[in-house]
Amino acid sequence: MYRLIVIDDDVDAVNTISKDFPWEQFGFSQAASFQDGKNALEWLKYHTVSLILCDIKMPEMNGIELARQLHSMHRREKIIFISGYKDFEYARKALEYGVCRYCIKPVTFREMQKTIQTIREDLDNENGMLPLGNENASESPADSKNCS
């Protein structure tokens, strides 16, 4: 099972993401949640996760700065930005720092489901595992796209 963290200064958003989405069904468990990037980065110094769901605009340290610091540290976590901002500059910076997806709030259940399934497949391929429900697949990990 892959581990994830959720980072958003909106407590209601964290609770909704944490409790309303069937993470275990997609092979994930939530390890922690944070209300800013600074506390998340400090926690990540001692812990590893496979996925980070992160807002952009937050106090202390925003999501762009968190992604920049993780990128400079050559960390391998997949990052999904979930933001209410459609600002192209945010999207450009997100790509520069290796963010996998940029979702605009409000994110529908179906959009989240598709995004998480894709990330799960990328992680499985990187780890040399067969995708869920595809035990007879012949595709090698090198043949698949990933968002690293």
NORHU-V970762 format. One record per pair of residues at least 4 apart in sequence whose C-alpha atoms are under 6 Angstrom apart, sorted by sequence separation. I is the first residue (numbers start at 1). J is the second residue. D is the distance in Angstrom with one decimal. If there is no record, write none. Layout:
i: <I:I>
j: <J:J>
d: <D:D>
This chain:
i: <14:15:16:17:24:37:58:67:71:95:112:125:23:24:57:70:94:124:130:34:56:56:55:121:128:126:125:79:80:84:79:80:81:82:83:84:36:80:82:83:36:38:37:122:3:5:36:37:1:2:3:4:5:7:9:51:53:55:71:1:3:4:5:6:7:8:9:50:51:52:53:54:55:56:3:5:7:51:54:55:37:68:67:4:3:4:3:4:5:6:7:8:100:2:4:6:9>
j: <18:19:20:21:28:41:62:71:75:99:116:129:28:29:62:75:99:129:135:40:62:63:63:131:141:141:141:99:100:104:100:101:102:103:104:105:58:102:104:105:59:61:61:146:28:30:61:62:27:28:29:30:31:33:35:77:79:81:97:28:30:31:32:33:34:35:36:77:78:79:80:81:82:83:31:33:35:79:82:83:66:97:97:49:49:50:50:51:52:53:54:55:147:50:52:54:58>
d: <5.9:5.8:5.3:5.9:5.0:5.9:4.8:5.9:6.0:5.5:6.0:5.7:5.0:5.9:5.3:5.4:5.1:4.8:5.9:5.9:5.4:4.2:5.9:5.7:5.7:5.8:4.5:5.0:5.7:5.4:5.6:4.8:4.8:4.8:5.1:4.7:5.6:5.9:5.8:5.4:6.0:5.1:4.7:5.2:5.4:5.7:6.0:5.7:5.0:4.6:5.0:4.9:5.7:5.7:4.1:5.4:6.0:5.6:5.7:5.4:5.7:5.7:5.1:4.7:4.7:4.9:6.0:4.9:4.7:4.7:4.9:4.9:5.1:5.9:5.9:5.4:5.5:5.9:5.9:5.3:5.6:5.4:5.8:5.3:4.9:5.9:5.5:4.6:5.1:4.8:4.6:5.0:5.2:5.9:5.6:6.0:5.7>
